[in-house]
Amino acid sequence: MAEQIISFKYDGPSEALKKHEIDVRVLAKALDSFADLIVAADEAINKESSSAQVLVKANSDSQAAFVAGSFGVELLVNVGPEVLKALGFIAGALAGSALSVLRDINSNKLATIEIDESDPLAQIVLTNGEVVETSKDVARLIESKDVRNKIAKLIHEPLSGEGISSFQVFEGSLSDDTAQPLFKVDGDEKESFRKPGKILVTTKSEIETVATIEFLAANKQSGKSGWRMKYLGYDDVAVKVADEVFLEKIKNTSGAPKIFAEKFSVNLKSTVTKKHDETIGENFTITKVIGPKRG
């Protein structure tokens, strides 16, 4: 993990912010929420306990970057760059960031999040039917209730109070006069960052193994679909056959191999679909028929 300076700033018309002051309770909650957000995002993406660390950076020159009506904080963040990119806290996020996607969704509500482990992109489906493509890391952040709750505390709650009208994130120090915000939320956009309702998440994962199967039904003429097999605990399950060489052989009536009452070694791909952590479907494809199982 590399150390990265990340800064955030609240702006607004309050008398306190005009003097670069802020209610200590608002600041304490914001700092806690930011640190908790980094940890929650790290765990959502990497699927393990986080060792991320967030420290407040003392900088006497930070005041030079402030304008009337703002209060900013510089933090030293130790976490993997993929986490900061997915959140939108450093430049270079692919297919948007969690914060930018949430803002772009605006008043539309999330219906489902579809993650295919074999595809670099995930799909976010909205209740109006619109589909938004983003990275799997970003999708995992948006589907995480813990991450979304921390985002709400950092952005939605402060902007819902009096005197604070915007939130900005900077990569680097606020003492840099040329620093431009990576991300900004105005008060009228805050509803995109409220605590989430229940989101339906489906994931697909593929596993390919060498397996022993028995063919129970064949589709010699039409091709890949219409096949059934016996495999492990499945006495009779549908399977697609994608081995073009094998399919061509069995079409040859004179030299077609015997396929029934035989065990075959095959390369078998299993595609498992889960809703949250519950398996709701499993599809099989034979990518290659190695040959009859001997012995």
C-alpha positions in Angstrom: 0.0 0.0 0.0 1.3 3.5 -0.9 0.7 6.6 1.2 -1.6 9.1 -0.6 -2.7 12.6 0.4 -6.5 13.0 -0.1 -8.2 16.2 0.9 -11.9 17.1 1.2 -13.6 20.4 1.8 -17.0 21.7 2.7 -18.2 25.0 1.4 -21.3 27.0 2.3 -22.8 30.4 3.4 -22.5 29.8 7.2 -20.7 32.4 9.3 -18.5 29.7 10.7 -17.3 28.5 7.3 -16.6 32.0 6.2 -14.0 32.0 9.0 -12.8 28.5 8.1 -14.5 27.1 11.2 -16.9 24.1 11.5 -18.9 22.5 14.2 -16.6 20.0 15.9 -19.3 17.4 15.9 -19.8 17.7 12.1 -16.1 17.5 11.6 -15.7 14.5 13.9 -18.4 12.6 12.1 -17.0 13.5 8.7 -13.5 12.2 9.7 -14.9 9.0 11.2 -17.0 8.5 8.1 -14.1 9.1 5.7 -11.9 6.6 7.6 -14.7 4.0 7.9 -15.4 4.5 4.2 -11.9 3.7 3.2 -11.9 0.5 5.3 -15.4 -0.6 4.1 -14.4 0.0 0.5 -11.2 -2.0 0.9 -13.1 -4.9 2.4 -15.8 -4.8 -0.3 -13.3 -4.9 -3.2 -10.7 -7.3 -1.8 -13.1 -9.5 0.2 -10.8 -9.6 3.3 -10.3 -7.7 6.5 -8.8 -4.3 5.8 -5.5 -3.0 7.1 -6.1 0.5 5.6 -5.1 3.5 7.7 -6.2 7.1 7.6 -4.3 9.9 9.4 -5.0 13.6 9.6 -2.2 15.6 8.0 -1.0 18.7 9.9 -0.2 21.5 7.4 0.1 25.2 8.4 0.0 26.2 4.8 -3.4 24.6 4.1 -5.1 27.9 4.9 -3.7 29.4 1.8 -6.0 27.1 -0.3 -9.1 28.2 1.5 -11.6 30.8 0.2 -14.2 32.6 2.2 -16.9 30.1 3.2 -14.9 26.8 3.3 -13.3 24.3 5.7 -11.0 21.6 4.4 -9.0 18.7 5.8 -5.9 16.9 4.5 -5.5 13.2 5.2 -2.8 10.6 4.7 -4.4 7.5 3.4 -2.7 4.1 3.2 -4.8 1.7 1.0 -4.4 0.1 -2.4 -4.8 2.4 -5.3 -7.6 0.3 -6.8 -9.8 1.3 -3.8 -9.1 5.0 -4.2 -9.7 4.8 -7.9 -13.0 3.0 -7.5 -14.2 5.5 -4.9 -13.1 8.4 -7.1 -10.6 9.8 -4.7 -7.7 9.7 -7.2 -7.6 10.2 -11.0 -7.7 7.3 -13.4 -10.9 5.5 -12.5 -12.1 3.2 -15.3 -15.8 3.4 -16.3 -16.4 6.1 -13.8 -16.1 5.9 -10.0 -18.6 5.0 -7.3 -19.3 8.6 -6.5 -19.7 9.7 -10.1 -22.0 6.8 -10.9 -24.2 7.5 -7.9 -24.4 11.2 -8.9 -25.2 10.4 -12.5 -28.0 8.0 -11.5 -29.6 11.0 -9.9 -33.2 10.4 -8.9 -33.4 7.0 -10.6 -33.5 4.1 -8.3 -31.2 1.0 -8.5 -33.0 -2.2 -9.4 -30.3 -4.8 -9.7 -26.5 -5.0 -9.9 -25.2 -7.8 -12.2 -21.6 -8.9 -11.8 -20.1 -11.5 -14.2 -16.8 -12.7 -12.8 -15.6 -13.4 -16.4 -16.4 -9.9 -17.6 -14.3 -6.9 -16.7 -17.5 -4.7 -16.6 -20.6 -5.0 -14.4 -24.1 -3.7 -15.1 -26.2 -1.5 -12.9 -29.9 -1.8 -14.0 -32.2 1.0 -12.9 -36.0 0.8 -12.3 -36.6 2.7 -15.5 -34.8 0.0 -17.5 -31.6 2.0 -18.1 -28.4 0.0 -17.9 -25.2 1.6 -16.6 -21.9 -0.2 -17.2 -19.1 0.2 -14.8 -16.1 -1.7 -13.3 -16.7 -4.6 -11.0 -14.9 -2.8 -8.2 -17.2 0.2 -8.5 -20.3 -2.2 -8.6 -19.1 -3.9 -5.4 -18.9 -0.5 -3.7 -22.3 0.6 -4.8 -23.9 -2.7 -3.8 -22.2 -2.6 -0.3 -24.7 -1.3 2.2 -21.8 -0.5 4.6 -20.0 1.6 1.9 -23.1 3.4 1.0 -23.9 4.2 4.6 -20.5 5.8 5.1 -20.9 7.8 1.9 -24.2 9.1 3.2 -22.6 10.2 6.5 -19.8 11.9 4.6 -21.9 13.7 1.9 -25.6 13.5 2.4 -25.9 14.3 6.1 -23.6 17.4 6.1 -25.3 18.8 3.0 -28.7 18.2 4.6 -27.8 20.6 7.5 -27.7 24.3 7.5 -24.8 26.3 6.2 -23.0 23.7 4.1 -23.8 23.7 0.4 -21.1 21.6 -1.3 -18.6 18.8 -0.8 -15.3 18.5 -2.7 -12.6 15.9 -2.9 -9.0 16.7 -4.0 -6.1 14.4 -4.8 -3.1 16.0 -3.0 -2.7 19.0 -0.7 -5.1 21.9 -0.3 -2.0 24.1 -0.1 -1.5 23.8 -3.8 -3.1 26.9 -5.3 -3.7 25.1 -8.6 -5.5 22.1 -7.0 -8.8 21.3 -8.7 -11.4 19.0 -7.2 -11.7 15.5 -8.5 -15.3 15.4 -7.5 -17.8 17.9 -6.3 -21.4 17.5 -4.9 -23.7 20.5 -4.7 -26.6 20.6 -2.2 -29.2 19.9 -4.9 -27.4 16.6 -5.7 -27.2 15.3 -2.2 -30.2 12.9 -2.6 -28.1 10.7 -4.8 -25.9 9.9 -1.8 -28.5 9.1 0.8 -28.6 5.7 2.6 -29.6 2.9 0.3 -32.6 0.8 0.2 -32.4 -2.9 -0.5 -30.5 -3.7 -3.8 -30.8 -7.0 -5.6 -27.3 -8.2 -6.6 -26.7 -11.1 -8.9 -23.2 -12.5 -9.6 -22.0 -15.0 -12.2 -18.8 -17.0 -11.8 -17.3 -19.6 -14.2 -15.3 -22.7 -13.2 -13.7 -25.0 -15.8 -12.6 -28.5 -14.8 -11.8 -31.8 -16.3 -14.9 -33.9 -15.5 -16.3 -37.4 -16.1 -19.8 -37.4 -17.5 -22.3 -39.7 -19.3 -24.4 -38.5 -22.1 -28.2 -39.2 -21.6 -29.6 -37.3 -24.7 -27.9 -35.9 -27.8 -28.8 -33.4 -30.5 -26.7 -34.6 -33.4 -28.3 -32.4 -36.1 -29.0 -29.1 -34.4 -25.8 -28.7 -32.6 -24.8 -27.2 -29.3 -28.1 -27.2 -27.3 -30.5 -30.1 -26.6 -27.9 -32.3 -24.8 -28.3 -33.9 -21.4 -25.8 -35.6 -19.1 -25.2 -37.4 -15.8 -22.6 -35.7 -13.8 -21.7 -36.0 -10.1 -24.9 -35.4 -8.1 -26.9 -34.5 -11.3 -28.7 -37.6 -12.6 -30.1 -35.7 -15.6 -29.1 -32.1 -16.3 -29.0 -30.0 -19.5 -25.6 -29.2 -21.0 -24.4 -27.4 -24.1 -21.7 -28.9 -26.3 -19.3 -26.3 -27.8 -16.7 -28.7 -29.2 -17.1 -28.3 -32.9 -14.8 -31.1 -33.8 -16.8 -33.6 -31.6 -20.1 -32.3 -33.1 -18.8 -32.8 -36.6 -17.7 -36.4 -35.8 -21.1 -37.5 -34.5 -22.8 -36.2 -37.6 -20.9 -38.7 -39.7 -23.2 -41.7 -39.6 -20.5 -44.1 -40.9 -17.8 -43.3 -38.3 -19.7 -41.6 -35.5 -18.4 -42.5 -32.1 -20.6 -44.3 -29.6 -21.8 -41.7 -27.1 -24.3 -43.6 -24.9 -23.5 -46.1 -22.2 -20.0 -44.7 -22.1 -18.3 -42.4 -19.7 -16.4 -39.5 -21.2 -13.7 -37.2 -20.0 -14.5 -33.6 -20.9 -13.5 -30.0 -20.2 -16.6 -28.8 -18.4 -17.4 -25.2 -17.7 -19.9 -24.4 -14.9 -21.5 -21.0 -14.8 -23.1 -20.3 -11.3 -25.5 -17.4 -10.8 -26.1 -16.2 -7.3 -28.6 -13.7 -5.9 -26.6 -12.2 -3.0 -25.1 -15.4 -1.6 -27.8 -17.8 -2.7 -27.3 -20.0 -5.8 -30.3 -19.5 -8.2 -28.9 -21.2 -11.3 -26.1 -23.3 -12.7 -25.5 -23.9 -16.4 -23.0 -26.3 -17.9 -21.0 -26.2 -21.2 -18.7 -28.9 -22.5 -15.9 -27.0 -24.2 -14.0 -30.1 -25.3 -14.7 -33.8 -25.4 -11.4 -35.4 -24.5 -12.5 -38.9 -25.2 -14.1 -42.0 -23.7 -13.1 -42.7 -20.1 -11.0 -45.8 -19.8 -11.0 -48.1 -16.8 
